[in-house]
Structure formats: structure tokens, C-alpha cells
């Protein structure tokens, strides 16, 4: 499984990544070396070595997802509602101008 560069993962994508890390932990417990884990799970060797190090230090719990990165949005719910009303449904052809309040 290959991961896109960058961030902004959804909860589902984070769970999928976490599952791959848990599969790696199972392989490490069976004595499989990081390069072979990388090959089997189709991830970089760098990731496999990092996971192996974390797994050795803290077990499978060390490979658990820490949740979304970055700060939470500071946008107020009322602003989101206003934007949704002004912009309409999301889509590639949505090129409307904002109405002034």
C-alpha cells in the first residue's frame, strides 16, 4: 500500500494506515526483518525501520494512530453555515461570487 505525500487524511485513511502498521507489528513479532516487512506491505524501508523501532520500544500501542495532525479549525459553525449557503453544494463547476452580507 502506498501513501500519498502530504497530509489531510480522513479518519478512514488514518485507520487504514494504522491497520498496515499493526500488520507490520505482527510480522515483527514473527521475526520478519524490516526490509522484508517493507516489501510485503509495499511501504518504504524507512517507514518499516521507524515502525520497528517504535514497536520494540512500546509494542503495538506505539504504532497506534495519534489522530489528525495540526490544529483544530478555528472557523465558527455559523461561518461554515454562511459559507455553505453562499457557495452552494461543493463541486468543480461551482464558480459563484459571494453575496455581500
MODELLER restraints for C-alpha pairs under 7 A, 6 or more apart:
rsr = mdl.restraints
at = mdl.atoms
rsr.add(forms.Gaussian(group=physical.xy_distance, feature=features.Distance(at['CA:1:A'], at['CA:41:A']), mean=6.23, stdev=0.5))
rsr.add(forms.Gaussian(group=physical.xy_distance, feature=features.Distance(at['CA:1:A'], at['CA:42:A']), mean=5.12, stdev=0.5))
rsr.add(forms.Gaussian(group=physical.xy_distance, feature=features.Distance(at['CA:1:A'], at['CA:43:A']), mean=6.26, stdev=0.5))
rsr.add(forms.Gaussian(group=physical.xy_distance, feature=features.Distance(at['CA:2:A'], at['CA:42:A']), mean=6.47, stdev=0.5))
rsr.add(forms.Gaussian(group=physical.xy_distance, feature=features.Distance(at['CA:2:A'], at['CA:43:A']), mean=6.04, stdev=0.5))
rsr.add(forms.Gaussian(group=physical.xy_distance, feature=features.Distance(at['CA:14:A'], at['CA:65:A']), mean=6.98, stdev=0.5))
rsr.add(forms.Gaussian(group=physical.xy_distance, feature=features.Distance(at['CA:18:A'], at['CA:64:A']), mean=6.13, stdev=0.5))
rsr.add(forms.Gaussian(group=physical.xy_distance, feature=features.Distance(at['CA:18:A'], at['CA:65:A']), mean=5.88, stdev=0.5))
rsr.add(forms.Gaussian(group=physical.xy_distance, feature=features.Distance(at['CA:21:A'], at['CA:63:A']), mean=6.16, stdev=0.5))
rsr.add(forms.Gaussian(group=physical.xy_distance, feature=features.Distance(at['CA:22:A'], at['CA:60:A']), mean=6.65, stdev=0.5))
rsr.add(forms.Gaussian(group=physical.xy_distance, feature=features.Distance(at['CA:22:A'], at['CA:63:A']), mean=6.91, stdev=0.5))
rsr.add(forms.Gaussian(group=physical.xy_distance, feature=features.Distance(at['CA:24:A'], at['CA:37:A']), mean=6.28, stdev=0.5))
rsr.add(forms.Gaussian(group=physical.xy_distance, feature=features.Distance(at['CA:25:A'], at['CA:55:A']), mean=6.61, stdev=0.5))
rsr.add(forms.Gaussian(group=physical.xy_distance, feature=features.Distance(at['CA:25:A'], at['CA:60:A']), mean=6.19, stdev=0.5))
rsr.add(forms.Gaussian(group=physical.xy_distance, feature=features.Distance(at['CA:27:A'], at['CA:37:A']), mean=6.79, stdev=0.5))
rsr.add(forms.Gaussian(group=physical.xy_distance, feature=features.Distance(at['CA:34:A'], at['CA:45:A']), mean=6.77, stdev=0.5))
rsr.add(forms.Gaussian(group=physical.xy_distance, feature=features.Distance(at['CA:34:A'], at['CA:48:A']), mean=5.18, stdev=0.5))
rsr.add(forms.Gaussian(group=physical.xy_distance, feature=features.Distance(at['CA:34:A'], at['CA:49:A']), mean=5.51, stdev=0.5))
rsr.add(forms.Gaussian(group=physical.xy_distance, feature=features.Distance(at['CA:34:A'], at['CA:52:A']), mean=6.67, stdev=0.5))
rsr.add(forms.Gaussian(group=physical.xy_distance, feature=features.Distance(at['CA:35:A'], at['CA:45:A']), mean=5.64, stdev=0.5))
rsr.add(forms.Gaussian(group=physical.xy_distance, feature=features.Distance(at['CA:35:A'], at['CA:48:A']), mean=6.95, stdev=0.5))
rsr.add(forms.Gaussian(group=physical.xy_distance, feature=features.Distance(at['CA:37:A'], at['CA:48:A']), mean=6.50, stdev=0.5))
rsr.add(forms.Gaussian(group=physical.xy_distance, feature=features.Distance(at['CA:38:A'], at['CA:44:A']), mean=5.69, stdev=0.5))
rsr.add(forms.Gaussian(group=physical.xy_distance, feature=features.Distance(at['CA:38:A'], at['CA:45:A']), mean=5.26, stdev=0.5))
rsr.add(forms.Gaussian(group=physical.xy_distance, feature=features.Distance(at['CA:38:A'], at['CA:48:A']), mean=5.48, stdev=0.5))
rsr.add(forms.Gaussian(group=physical.xy_distance, feature=features.Distance(at['CA:51:A'], at['CA:63:A']), mean=6.81, stdev=0.5))
rsr.add(forms.Gaussian(group=physical.xy_distance, feature=features.Distance(at['CA:54:A'], at['CA:62:A']), mean=5.78, stdev=0.5))
rsr.add(forms.Gaussian(group=physical.xy_distance, feature=features.Distance(at['CA:54:A'], at['CA:63:A']), mean=6.74, stdev=0.5))
rsr.add(forms.Gaussian(group=physical.xy_distance, feature=features.Distance(at['CA:55:A'], at['CA:62:A']), mean=5.96, stdev=0.5))
rsr.add(forms.Gaussian(group=physical.xy_distance, feature=features.Distance(at['CA:55:A'], at['CA:63:A']), mean=6.55, stdev=0.5))
rsr.add(forms.Gaussian(group=physical.xy_distance, feature=features.Distance(at['CA:86:A'], at['CA:98:A']), mean=5.97, stdev=0.5))
rsr.add(forms.Gaussian(group=physical.xy_distance, feature=features.Distance(at['CA:86:A'], at['CA:99:A']), mean=6.71, stdev=0.5))
rsr.add(forms.Gaussian(group=physical.xy_distance, feature=features.Distance(at['CA:87:A'], at['CA:96:A']), mean=6.66, stdev=0.5))
rsr.add(forms.Gaussian(group=physical.xy_distance, feature=features.Distance(at['CA:87:A'], at['CA:98:A']), mean=6.90, stdev=0.5))
